[in-house]
Amino acid sequence: MSAEIKFLWKALWRAKVPGKVKICIWRACLDALPTRVNLKMRKVLMDDGCVFCGNEPKTIEHVLLRCPHAKATWCSSPLGLPSMQHGDIGLQGWLARLVYHLSRESFELVLILLWNIWKARNELVWKGVTIAPQEIPIKAHTWLLEFKKWNVVQPKTKTADVHKWRKPEEGWLKCNFDGAWDEHRAVGRVGIVIKDTDGEFVAAALLKLEGITTTLLVETTAAREAMLFVQQWWTQKVILEGDALLVIAAIQNGVNVNHGPYGLVGDCCYSEWRTLLQPFQQWKAQFVRKEVNSVAHRLARRGLTLERSVSWFEKFSDVILGLLLEDKLNS
């Protein structure tokens, strides 16, 4: 067994994902899942064509990576993964290469996406239910966050610090952002809070959005508005911090966030983000849990009851004062 494969197995079994996901991916890497090609070899089926596209033999690589349905799913995710071409190494080799280039969180999202693509295949085969490719990354992201919320046990020595907002390093500003969506009114709100290296308030904004059709759209728009807003105060070292894993991963990895195989979410694609990030001397994008991003999150939620955009600079109203005081006491 090569060193790359050993590293893959170690990363797989240590990943903070459900056990059934690990077993499914392990079996997939060993080509031990009941694909139509494998079932035909065992004389269970006569036809090995893909249930989605009906064109190629349904190998595990085709199901999870090469099929148009799978490609559309990966296209809808923010990970920017290289597609597997014909003649490439198998799924195991693809993952073994990939694990070296992704953060732990992104690798865990890859595992969840693979499992959800396989699950979507099963839904079609056994229930006749077709799940749209653009829905799979959103469901995978939500499911992963919920799993970690209730199942990942943090070391006792660090419990007190796990869910606390952290001050940026000397010379940096931290800009927390979040979006809220009212599905029935098709409106959204963006909450933005900027603090300095001492954890002191610099500025905040509550922005009104119209024509918001998805949660992902409001989150990508929130990232864009945060980049624009923080430029008014600082263009040297900036940390962009949010609780939407898909959006943060997209900023980090430099890819578009799609709502489908062909359409970008509004005008907020990475090419625009890259332009907005150019003025900064240095920047970072960090994912945090919603508890850590509580001021921006609650500001956005509260904004759904307001009908106009508001900004605060140095001085702030009662709308944000309580949120800041509570956050400071918990920090």
N, C-alpha and C positions, 0 to 999 in steps of 0.2 A: 504494500500500500504506500503510495507516494505521500510526501510531506503535505502537499496541497490537500489531498483527500482527508488526511488525519486532521488537518486544521478545520476543514469543513465540518467533519463529524463533531469536533469539539464545539465549534460555534453553534451547530444545530442543537445539540443536547443542552447547551447552556443558555439558549435563547429563552427569553421570557415570553413564551407563547404557550397556548394550551397543549397538553401532551398529545392529543389526537392529531394536532397539526404536525408536530415533530414526527410522529409515526407515519403519517401520510406522506410527508416529504421524503423521509428515509426510504419508504417503500417505492416512491416514485423514482428516486435516484437509482434504486436497484432494479427498476423496470418490473416491479412486482404488483402494480395496480391492475385491475381488470379492464384494461383498454380493449377496444374492439380488435386490435391486432393480436393481442395476447389471447383473447377469447377465441378468435378464429384458429390460432395455432393449437388450442386445446379442443378444437372441433365443437365448441359451444355455439358459435355463430358462423354463418356462411359469408356474411358481408362485413368487411373491416373498414368501410368508409366512415368518415367523420359525421357525427350527428348534427353538427353545426353547419359545416360548409358542404359536406357530401362529396368532396373532391378527392382528398388524399387519404391514404391509410391512417387510421387513428392511432399513432404511436403516442407515447407519453410526451415527447417533445412537441408533437403537433398539437395535442390538446392544450398544453400549458403555455406554449410560446409561439408556434408557427401559424396556428389557425387564425383566420381573420377575426374571429370573436375574441381570441386571446390577445392578438395584437391590438385590437381596439381597447381592450381592458388596460393593457400596459400604456397605451397612448393616453388614456384618461388619468393615469397616475402621474405624480410629479417626480418619479425617481430617475427618469431619463436613462433607462437601461438599454444596453445594446441588444438588438434582436438576434435571434439565432437563425443563421442561414443554413440552407441545405449543405450537408457535408461537414458541418461543424461538429465539435465534440458533443456528447450527450448532455442531458440535464445535469448529471452529477458534475461533469467537468465545467459546465457553464456556471453553476453555483459556486464551485471551488474557486474559479477565477474571480467571481463577483464578490465573495466574502472579504477579499483583501482590500477592496476599493470602497466599501460602504461602511458607514457608522453602524454601531450595534442596533440603533433604533431603525435605521433604514433596512438593514438585513432582516430584522424581525417583521417589518412591513412586507418585505418580499415574500417571506414564508407565508404570511397570512393571505397575501394576494394569490399565491399559488394554490393554497388550500381552497380559497373561495372560487377560483376558476374551476377547480375540480368539482367543487360542490355545485356550481352552476350547471356543469355537464350532467351531474346526477339528477338535478331537478328536472332537466329536460328529458332525460332518459326514462326516469321512473314516474314523474308526475306530469310531464308535458308542459312544464312551466319554463318560459324563456326569461332570463334575467338580462336586462340591458347591460352592455359592457361598461357604460359610464356610471352605473350604480354600484358596481363591484368595489372600486377603490374607496368610495365613501363608506360603504358598509364595512369593509375590511378595517379601515382606519377607526371607525366608531367602535367596532367590536374589540380591537386591540386595546384601545384606551380603557374600555369597560373592564376587560380582563385584568389589565395591570392595576386598575383602581381597586379591585376586590381580591386579587390573588397574589400580587407581588409583595412579598414581605421585605421591608427595609431593615437593615441592621439596627439593632437597638441603640447603639451608640450614636447613630445619626438621626434618630427619629425626630428630635426636636428641630432639626434644620431642614427636613425634607420638603416641607410645604411652605417655606418662607421665601419672600422676595429678597434677593441679594443685591447689595450695592455694587455698582460697576467699579472697575479698577480706576486708579488715579488717571485723570486725563480723558476719561470716557463719559459719555452720556448714555443713559439707557431709555429707550422708547418702547413702552409696552402698548400693545394694541389688541383690539378684539372687535368682532362684529356680532350683531344681533339681527335676527330676521323674523318678521311677522308674515307668515305664509299667506294668511287670508287677505291682508292688505297689499301684499307684494311690495313691502317697504323694508328698508334696513337702516341700521344705525351703526356708526363706528365710534368706539371709544379709544382715545389716545391719551397717554400720560407720560410725560418726560420728567426724569429725575437725574440729579447730578451725582457725582462721586461720593457725596456725603449723604445721599438718600433724600435730599431736599427737593421740594417741588420746583420745577422750572416752568412748565406749561402743560396745558391739557386741552383737549378738543372733543366735542360731541358733534358728529356730522350726520346729516340727514341724507338718506339715499332713496331713490325711487326706482321702480321697475326691477326689484330684486326677486329673482325666481328660484334661487337655490341657496342653501347654506354656504356651499363652496364659493359662489359668486360674491357673497357679502364678505367672506374671509379674505379672498384675493383682493377685493377692493379696499378692505381695511389695511392690508399690507401696503398697497399703493399710496393711500392717503397718509399713512404713517411716515413713509419715505418723504413725501412732499412736506409734511408738517414739521418734521424734525430739522429739515434744511433751513428753516427760518431761524434756528437757534444755534446750530453747530454743524460744521462740515468737516470736522477732523475725525474723531474716533467715536463711532456710534454703534450701539448694540440694539438690534431690533428683536424684540422678544414677544412671542405670541403662543397661544395654546392650540393652534390648528396645525397638526403635524404635517399634513399634506402640503400646506402652503410654505411652512418653514423648510421642509425638505426640498421643495421646488426652488426656493431662493438659494439654498446652500448648494444644490447640485446644478443649478443653471439650466433649468428646462421650463417648458410651458406647462401650465395647469389647464387641462381640457375638461369640458363637460361631456365630450363625446369623441368619436374617432376622428372627426374633421373640424369641429368648431372650438374656438378658444372661448374661455369664460369672459364675456364682454371684451374690453380692450386691454384687460390686465394680463398680459403675457410677460414671459421673462425678458423678452427683448426690451420692453418698456421699463421693467424693473431695473435692468442693467443700466439703462440710460439714467434713471433716477438715482442709482447708487454711485455713479461716476464722480459726483462732486465730493464725496467723502474720502478723506485721506485713508481711513481704514474703517471697515464695518464687519459686523458679525450678525448672524441670524441664529437665534436660540429658541428651542422649543421648551416650554414649561407647562406644568399642569395648570388647570383652570384656577385652582386655589392660589397659586403663586401669581397668577395674572388677574387677581380678583378686582382690582380697582378699574382697569380697562374693561373687564367683563361686565361688572355691575354698572359701570357708566353707560356702556352700550345698551344694556337691558333697560335701564331707567330711561334712556333716550327714546324708547319706543312710545312713551307717553307724551313726548314733546313734539312740537311741530316745526321746529327751526334748529339750525345749526348754531352752536355756541362754542366760544374759545375763551380760555382763561390764561392770563399771563401774570405771574408773580402773585397777584391777588385772585382769590377764588370765592365763589358763592357757597351757600349751604348745600347745594346739590353735590358738590365734590368734597367739601370740607369733612363731612362725616366719613366718607370712604377713605380719605387720606389719613385721618386720625386713627381709624381702625386698623388700617394697613401698617401704619408706623408702630402701633402697639404690638402687632403680631410679628414684626420684623426683628 
